[in-house]
Amino acid sequence: MKIPQSVLVVIHTPALEVLLIERADAPGFWQSVTGSKDTEAEGFEATAVREVQEETGLDAYAPGHALNDWGLENVYEIYPQWRHRYAPGVTHNTEHLFGLCIPHAVLVRLSPREHRDQVWLPWAQAAERCFSPSNAEAIAWLPRLGGMICP
């Protein structure tokens, strides 16, 4: 069963181009990197680093990359089609937000069982394309965070 504690990692460039990946199990659903903790003891940063690696092949700690804990959390209702992944009665998830600034847009290595396509878009267009309101809101934070997000 999945733990209802997850991360959302907005991968972006200093020019605020944002990577979106399309879900394999829900074509047309574009999102940032997301994923649940593997164990209750796993920290949110460790979860973010692991999910970025699993879903894109990127190393969050590579030289020139900057992983930022935004200190923000969303609590949202889990979509009914994905509730079966959680313990009976679990209806809400807590999502911790991170940004990962990389020097420039790159072609990432997708996990085919999770994602089927990728696109880099300017932040406003990326926010419009996200199916998740909390993901769109997180992307909209990028211009407000200013110089705190990239090395």
Rosetta silent file (secondary structure, phi, psi, omega in degrees, C-alpha in Angstrom):
SEQUENCE: MKIPQSVLVVIHTPALEVLLIERADAPGFWQSVTGSKDTEAEGFEATAVREVQEETGLDAYAPGHALNDWGLENVYEIYPQWRHRYAPGVTHNTEHLFGLCIPHAVLVRLSPREHRDQVWLPWAQAAERCFSPSNAEAIAWLPRLGGMICP
SCORE:     score description
SCORE:     0.000 S_00000001
   1 L     0.000  142.212  178.123    0.000    0.000    0.000 S_00000001
   2 E   -75.246  147.767  175.663    1.144    3.510   -0.786 S_00000001
   3 L   -87.131  131.589 -177.233    1.886    5.931    2.032 S_00000001
   4 L   -80.337   46.004  174.013   -0.276    9.077    1.747 S_00000001
   5 E  -136.035  122.407 -173.397    2.782   11.338    2.018 S_00000001
   6 E  -139.616  176.698  175.305    4.427   12.372   -1.212 S_00000001
   7 E  -121.651  153.942  168.657    6.632   14.905   -2.946 S_00000001
   8 E  -125.029  123.934 -178.847    6.110   17.136   -5.941 S_00000001
   9 E  -118.973  112.586  177.191    9.341   18.225   -7.636 S_00000001
  10 E   -87.188  110.871  178.872    9.118   21.041  -10.181 S_00000001
  11 E   -92.104  127.291 -174.232   12.149   20.631  -12.468 S_00000001
  12 E  -150.239  168.369  176.520   13.027   23.905  -14.172 S_00000001
  13 L  -103.974  169.177  175.050   15.796   26.011  -15.708 S_00000001
  14 L   -59.254  -26.888  177.883   16.981   29.479  -14.611 S_00000001
  15 L   -81.711    5.954  178.849   14.867   30.842  -17.513 S_00000001
  16 L    64.431   34.596  165.454   11.841   29.178  -15.825 S_00000001
  17 E   -81.480  138.649 -173.323   11.296   26.538  -18.476 S_00000001
  18 E  -120.314  135.319  174.834    9.532   23.637  -16.754 S_00000001
  19 E   -82.527  127.369  170.077    9.707   19.913  -17.465 S_00000001
  20 E  -119.402  144.268  178.171    6.344   18.161  -17.662 S_00000001
  21 E  -124.531  142.064 -176.474    5.939   14.418  -18.086 S_00000001
  22 E   -94.688  128.978 -178.762    2.822   12.645  -19.341 S_00000001
  23 E   -63.945  137.932  177.086    1.441    9.789  -17.260 S_00000001
  24 L   -73.152  -33.484 -176.878    1.445    6.384  -18.963 S_00000001
  25 L   -87.104   -1.625 -179.165   -1.713    5.293  -17.101 S_00000001
  26 L  -151.044   74.469 -179.196   -3.605    8.503  -17.943 S_00000001
  27 L   -51.861  137.951 -177.125   -2.749    9.890  -21.390 S_00000001
  28 L    91.483   -9.681  177.312   -3.196   13.656  -21.502 S_00000001
  29 L   -93.508  104.736 -179.202   -2.384   14.010  -17.783 S_00000001
  30 E   -99.295  142.458 -176.657    0.789   16.131  -17.634 S_00000001
  31 E  -156.933  169.936  168.736    2.624   16.667  -14.377 S_00000001
  32 L   -83.562 -179.969  175.659    5.893   17.349  -12.620 S_00000001
  33 E   -66.140  131.255  176.709    7.790   14.556  -10.868 S_00000001
  34 E  -138.807  159.293  174.974    5.697   13.115   -8.033 S_00000001
  35 E   174.403  153.433 -178.221    5.938   10.133   -5.774 S_00000001
  36 E   -89.099  157.858  171.994    5.173    8.719   -2.367 S_00000001
  37 L   -60.021  145.354  174.827    7.539    7.874    0.441 S_00000001
  38 L   -78.824  -32.550  177.975    8.715    4.254    0.350 S_00000001
  39 L  -140.728  160.147  177.156    8.589    4.049    4.156 S_00000001
  40 L   -59.298  -33.314 -176.218    7.252    6.263    6.939 S_00000001
  41 L   -78.150  -17.651 -178.697   10.860    6.915    8.018 S_00000001
  42 L   -65.936  129.477  178.680   12.020    8.129    4.589 S_00000001
  43 L   -73.666  159.207  179.599   12.505   11.892    4.631 S_00000001
  44 H   -62.560  -39.589  179.642   10.864   14.120    2.054 S_00000001
  45 H   -64.253  -42.464  178.055   14.217   15.177    0.565 S_00000001
  46 H   -62.217  -39.067  177.160   15.298   11.550    0.157 S_00000001
  47 H   -63.007  -44.087 -179.618   11.947   10.819   -1.497 S_00000001
  48 H   -61.499  -46.472 -179.490   12.416   13.774   -3.865 S_00000001
  49 H   -61.446  -45.227 -179.157   15.926   12.686   -4.865 S_00000001
  50 H   -63.962  -46.507 -177.882   14.797    9.084   -5.427 S_00000001
  51 H   -65.376  -39.659  177.310   11.712   10.037   -7.457 S_00000001
  52 H   -60.032  -44.920  179.262   13.668   12.449   -9.680 S_00000001
  53 H   -63.231  -48.218 -177.170   16.169    9.654  -10.413 S_00000001
  54 H   -64.207  -40.922 -172.083   13.489    7.013  -11.023 S_00000001
  55 H   -90.234  -20.957 -175.802   11.253    9.172  -13.227 S_00000001
  56 H  -130.818  -16.262 -174.469   13.826   11.208  -15.200 S_00000001
  57 L    80.036   -0.645 -179.909   17.280    9.696  -14.687 S_00000001
  58 L   -80.791  145.922  174.722   18.493   13.072  -13.341 S_00000001
  59 L   -97.418  111.939 -177.342   20.748   13.299  -10.282 S_00000001
  60 L   -61.667  -22.004 -178.407   19.330   16.032   -8.048 S_00000001
  61 L  -101.731    8.793 -179.605   22.774   16.522   -6.476 S_00000001
  62 L   -62.470  150.828  177.031   24.766   16.718   -9.731 S_00000001
  63 L   -54.524  135.069 -178.738   27.083   19.739  -10.101 S_00000001
  64 L    88.400   -9.667  176.993   25.086   22.731  -11.333 S_00000001
  65 L   -95.997  146.680  178.364   21.798   21.322  -10.022 S_00000001
  66 E  -133.315  109.763  174.925   20.018   22.927   -7.066 S_00000001
  67 E   -89.219  123.974 -178.000   17.370   21.015   -5.122 S_00000001
  68 E  -121.218  125.321  172.796   15.289   23.434   -3.046 S_00000001
  69 E   -82.651  115.385 -176.326   12.825   22.508   -0.327 S_00000001
  70 E   -78.779   -7.541  178.972   10.126   25.151   -0.705 S_00000001
  71 E    65.197   26.663 -179.457    8.782   24.488    2.792 S_00000001
  72 E  -122.044  146.356  175.813    5.250   24.204    1.385 S_00000001
  73 E  -134.760  146.425  172.685    2.756   21.369    1.598 S_00000001
  74 E  -115.365  141.904  169.382   -0.559   20.643   -0.068 S_00000001
  75 E  -116.164  123.693 -177.058   -3.219   18.350    1.313 S_00000001
  76 E  -138.486  160.977  176.970   -5.541   17.114   -1.394 S_00000001
  77 E   -77.395  131.808  178.802   -8.139   14.463   -2.026 S_00000001
  78 L   -71.620  131.136  178.373   -6.733   11.431   -3.843 S_00000001
  79 L   -55.783  136.417 -176.689   -8.440   10.926   -7.209 S_00000001
  80 H   -52.703  -36.201 -177.311  -10.898    8.003   -6.908 S_00000001
  81 H   -67.810  -12.824 -179.867   -9.193    6.034   -9.716 S_00000001
  82 H  -114.001    3.559 -178.048   -5.976    5.864   -7.649 S_00000001
  83 H   -68.125  -25.738 -178.871   -7.404    5.230   -4.144 S_00000001
  84 H   -63.266  -16.239  179.750   -7.039    1.458   -4.501 S_00000001
  85 H   -77.920  -11.971 -175.366   -3.272    1.963   -4.121 S_00000001
  86 E  -110.271  168.709  177.287   -3.744    3.131   -0.519 S_00000001
  87 L   -61.500  151.298  177.871   -5.048    1.501    2.653 S_00000001
  88 L   -54.055  137.285  178.193   -8.838    1.278    2.910 S_00000001
  89 L    88.433  -11.703  179.083  -10.367    4.568    4.034 S_00000001
  90 L   -78.940  122.472 -177.617   -7.411    6.742    2.963 S_00000001
  91 L  -123.791  -13.739 -176.798   -8.795    9.609    0.895 S_00000001
  92 E  -127.798  151.964 -179.667   -6.243   12.421    1.281 S_00000001
  93 E  -126.065  145.247  171.994   -2.538   12.850    0.613 S_00000001
  94 E  -104.675  124.681 -174.493    0.015   15.337    1.981 S_00000001
  95 E  -116.737  124.515 -179.803    2.385   16.545   -0.740 S_00000001
  96 E   -99.129  133.069 -172.550    5.682   18.323    0.081 S_00000001
  97 E   -97.894  136.497  175.167    6.990   20.739   -2.583 S_00000001
  98 E  -133.498  156.886  167.908   10.503   20.958   -4.008 S_00000001
  99 E  -120.033  147.325  173.920   12.094   22.671   -6.953 S_00000001
 100 E  -128.477  109.878  178.758   15.050   21.334   -8.906 S_00000001
 101 E   -92.584  126.566  174.466   16.880   23.922  -10.976 S_00000001
 102 L  -120.092  155.839 -171.179   19.096   22.543  -13.736 S_00000001
 103 L   -59.241  -35.708 -177.959   21.232   24.702  -16.064 S_00000001
 104 L  -158.530  162.001  178.731   19.230   24.055  -19.256 S_00000001
 105 L   -62.134  135.516  178.897   16.464   21.887  -20.706 S_00000001
 106 L  -134.790  156.382  172.070   17.612   18.331  -21.404 S_00000001
 107 L   -76.338  123.210 -178.461   16.028   15.194  -22.773 S_00000001
 108 L   -99.277  163.380  179.030   15.355   13.015  -19.722 S_00000001
 109 L   -95.155  105.648 -178.707   15.156    9.226  -19.439 S_00000001
 110 L   -80.322  149.778  170.530   11.537    8.358  -18.701 S_00000001
 111 L   -86.188  109.477 -173.125   10.401    5.230  -16.920 S_00000001
 112 L   -59.476  -25.741  178.314    8.043    3.752  -19.582 S_00000001
 113 L   -73.612  -18.566 -178.595    5.811    2.086  -16.985 S_00000001
 114 L  -108.145  -37.477 -173.514    5.137    5.523  -15.435 S_00000001
 115 E  -138.238  148.683 -174.821    5.455    8.124  -18.205 S_00000001
 116 E  -116.858  -14.263 -179.039    5.101    8.214  -21.976 S_00000001
 117 E  -157.692  166.550 -179.544    6.235   11.685  -23.083 S_00000001
 118 E  -143.978  153.040  177.104    8.022   14.832  -21.949 S_00000001
 119 E  -154.345  144.470  172.619    7.977   18.507  -22.815 S_00000001
 120 E  -105.947  127.484 -178.303    9.748   21.666  -21.644 S_00000001
 121 E  -134.216  152.829  169.838    7.495   24.732  -21.531 S_00000001
 122 E   -56.658  149.314 -169.777    7.691   28.302  -20.210 S_00000001
 123 H   -52.544  -43.144 -176.250    6.316   28.289  -16.641 S_00000001
 124 H   -65.718  -40.351  177.919    2.912   29.842  -17.456 S_00000001
 125 H   -68.564  -37.336  177.575    2.230   27.355  -20.272 S_00000001
 126 H   -63.100  -43.868  179.418    3.398   24.481  -18.075 S_00000001
 127 H   -60.975  -39.612  179.219    1.015   25.544  -15.301 S_00000001
 128 H   -66.139  -32.219 -175.690   -1.867   25.627  -17.797 S_00000001
 129 H   -80.559  -22.938 -177.681   -1.082   22.122  -19.072 S_00000001
 130 E   -61.885  138.006  176.066   -0.977   20.403  -15.644 S_00000001
 131 L   -80.358  -23.425 -175.922   -4.006   18.289  -14.816 S_00000001
 132 L   -95.024  124.205  177.849   -3.455   18.769  -11.078 S_00000001
 133 H   -59.554  -36.537 -179.810   -4.419   22.129   -9.560 S_00000001
 134 H   -69.170  -34.067  176.894   -1.765   21.756   -6.828 S_00000001
 135 H   -68.155  -44.050  178.039    0.906   21.092   -9.471 S_00000001
 136 H   -60.694  -41.633  179.419   -0.193   24.141  -11.496 S_00000001
 137 H   -64.646  -40.468  178.949   -0.079   26.276   -8.342 S_00000001
 138 H   -62.366  -43.523  178.848    3.424   25.044   -7.514 S_00000001
 139 H   -62.838  -37.253  179.467    4.674   25.967  -10.985 S_00000001
 140 H   -64.960  -17.633  176.463    3.082   29.405  -10.597 S_00000001
 141 L   -71.668  -24.072 -172.492    5.336   29.945   -7.545 S_00000001
 142 H   -50.718  -53.315 -177.857    8.483   29.921   -9.710 S_00000001
 143 H   -65.955  -24.988  178.822    8.571   33.624  -10.701 S_00000001
 144 H   -75.955  -24.681 -179.032    7.719   34.606   -7.099 S_00000001
 145 H   -78.205  -20.933  174.162   10.657   32.616   -5.715 S_00000001
 146 H    56.471 -141.199 -173.912   13.105   34.669   -7.774 S_00000001
 147 H   -71.831   -0.278 -179.725   16.811   34.158   -7.318 S_00000001
 148 H   -76.039   -7.659 -167.958   16.406   31.790   -4.370 S_00000001
 149 L  -106.437  -13.961 -178.383   15.876   28.813   -6.662 S_00000001
 150 L  -128.181  149.629 -179.307   18.924   28.554   -8.940 S_00000001
 151 L   -67.120    0.000    0.000   22.670   28.546   -8.246 S_00000001
